[in-house]
Amino acid sequence: MKEQPESVSSALAVLRDFVGSQPSDSHARWSFEGSKHFVENEPSLAGSRALLLDLLSAVEEKDAQKRLVALEKIQVPLSGGINP
């Protein structure tokens, strides 16, 4: 089943709001290297690869402000703000 852009956009908005509500020193304390490797190599994810890798990089970001900016950059194209 393919996700609709509205569903993805809504989920990203919830994630962004959650991340924004966390203390500034809060960050993921694990690596996403295995997930990135899978996304980079799985043929069925080709159409979503860039978005997924950007999402993983954003969540992995240790600086809270940079993490929010990265999530917002992902959100804008999905919400029709600008063309990627």
Secondary structure as GFF3:
##gff-version 3
##sequence-region A 1 84
A	DSSP	alpha_helix	5	21	.	.	.	ID=ss1
A	DSSP	alpha_helix	33	41	.	.	.	ID=ss2
A	DSSP	three_ten_helix	43	48	.	.	.	ID=ss3
A	DSSP	alpha_helix	49	60	.	.	.	ID=ss4
A	DSSP	alpha_helix	64	78	.	.	.	ID=ss5
###
